[in-house]
Structures are given as C-alpha cells and as structure tokens.
Amino acid sequence: METRKVYVSGGSTYVISLPKKWVRKTDLKAGDSLVVTEQGSSLLIETSISEKKSATKEVRISQMMSSDALERMIIALYLVGYDTIRVRLDRKDHLPFRKSIRRMLDYLIGIEILEDTNDSMTLEIMIDYRRMTTMQILQRMYSINRSMLLDLCKALRTGDIGLAKDVMVREGEIDRLYFLVVRQLKSAVEYPQIAEKLGIERQRDCLGYRIAVKVLERIADHIEIIAKSYILLLDVQKGADLKDFIELNHRTVTIFEKSMNALFARDDAMAEKIFQELKEIKKVHSDILNELLQPGNIQSAILQKTMLDSMGRIASYSGDISEIAINMSAGTPGDAI
C-alpha cells in the first residue's frame, strides 16, 4: 500500500501522482486516458478496456491425462476469461481430443473453432458483453426452469414420455447459460467497466448473482432427475398414483416463481413470506414420504422417493434464492454516504 498527497491545481482541480511502478507496468504515456470509477468512499483507477490485450492460452494434449481432462481445462479457461485457446495436438492418439474440442461447441456459448490443422486447433471466444446482461441471463434461466417444471407437471398428469424427455433436453441449455454468466461475473469482478456493460450496478452484487446462478443450474439438474426417474417409473408401475406428486410440483413451481420475483425486485418482504410457505411444503413432503414407506412395490417406491427428494431440493433452493434477495436488498453502510 502506498500513500499519495492531494494537491490543488488551478484553484479547483484536485491532483494526485500515480505510482511509477504501476505506470510502467501498464505502459502508460503522457496524454493517455484513464477510467476513474467511484465506489463508495473509494476511487478505482484503471486503463481503458480498449487498451487491454486479448488473452491467449496454449494447451498441449501431451500434458493432459485424458480427453475429459482437456474438456475440463477448456471450460476452466473459458470461465476465467481467455479469448483464444490454442490446443497443440502433440500426441499420436489425438482423435479423441479432437472430438472433445468439437463437443465444447455444444457446451459453451460464443466459442468457435477458428483454425483446425493437423497439429493444432484454435478456439476463439467471441462474446459481446452488451448483447445480454447478467440479469437477462438470469431471467432466461428462470424462464427455462419454470417451463421445465410446468411441462414436467403435465407429463406426470398425462403420462407423456416424449414431453418428459424434452424436459431433460432443456437442462443442457441451462448449463450453457450457466457457463456464460460465470464468465461474465469473473470479468465483472476484475473490470468495473465490464460490470457496467453487464448492468451490474455494484460489483459486490456479483457474489449474490454467482450463488443464484449456481442454484438455478442445480434446480435444472433436479428437474432432469425427476423426469428421468418418472420415465423409469412408467416401466415399473404404469398405474402409479402420482396425484400428490402433481400437487407438490404445483406448489414447488409457485414458491420458485415467488422467490425469483423477490430476487429480481430485491424485495425482502416478499422473500420473507416464502419461508412460511417452505415449511408447509416440507410438511406435504413428509406426508408423501410416509406413504412411500408402506409395504408395496419396492422398485417403484425407490423411484418415487428419488422424485420426491429432488422436489424437496428444488423447494429448498427457492429458500436459498429468497435469502439472496434479502441479502442483496440490505445494501451496505457505504450506500448511505
């Protein structure tokens, strides 16, 4: 930490000197512009984003234990903000690695193969931060999850296997949006200018958004588990009475909708009401579980319990979203300055 004295220039302009080490590191010259961002009682001084160089990373498959390890590495590099990923195919058995690289096009939004030669493949991440704000992505994830829950309820009621399978397919889109928003948030934490483009008014809100997006991703996982278990249940016991499950699913959708509305509005009063409803849902969950413990078709009971557990997790996640809404509505002492 360094201290700087404040000087007055021209009677009305306050001036401080910049640390020489930082000026040299950022290659600043006389006449260059800096971006100054006010953050409560602090000022953040940084070079313009247009002056920042594109980040490139090279990966050698000879250093990867498997093609799966390469996939995880590409995802990690995508999340931390690299713009170009060059993969050196320096192994004879490179075909599985090529397939893994191409598979990333389905997992990650904005990533394309820029170059494909016999000894390397280059991936370029082309994302415009102004095209979709963080809140818009959260709203999109919420909309997809909600539609999955509603269609799941319809599938439970009608026995529509095709609809249940379609619900499972939509989980992949949630994963793609999840990776995109995590990349956004990591950049927003580092660069206030990017946070502004993403519609994030306060960088500290990134933590709340980060937790919320993970919750939405986990909710989609549990919806997929319910749909998959239901399809298996139809093979084991076609005439299973799922009336209580359908009612519980309706209540789960309702509490999920309310929790997300509380988050979007940052309404702590709305969020507080959800915890009482959550207690009522847990009571219904317990009643259904007691019924499943009665003697009967063991395989059917196991599948139904799996469905029940996932519904319970979705309801609990709605409580987590409500907590985020309360935390984000509280503000900080610095907001009152």
ABEGO torsion letter per residue (X at the ends): XBBBBBBBBGGABBBBBBBAAAAAAAGBBBGBBBBBBBBEABBBBBBBAAABBBBBBBBBAAABABAAAAAAAAAAAAAAGBABBBBBBABABAAAAAAAAAAAAAABBGBBBABBBAABBBBBBBBBAAABBAAAAAAAAAAAAAAAAAAAAAAAAAGBAAAAAAAAAAAAAAAAAAAAAAAAAAAAAABAAAAAAAGBABAAAAAAAAAAAAAAAAAAAAAAAAAAAAAAAAAABAABBAAAAAAAAAAAAAAAAAAAAAAAAGBAAAAAAAAAAAAAAAAAAAAAAAAAABBEBAAAAAAAAAAAAAAAAAAAAAAAAAAAAAAAAAEBAAAAX
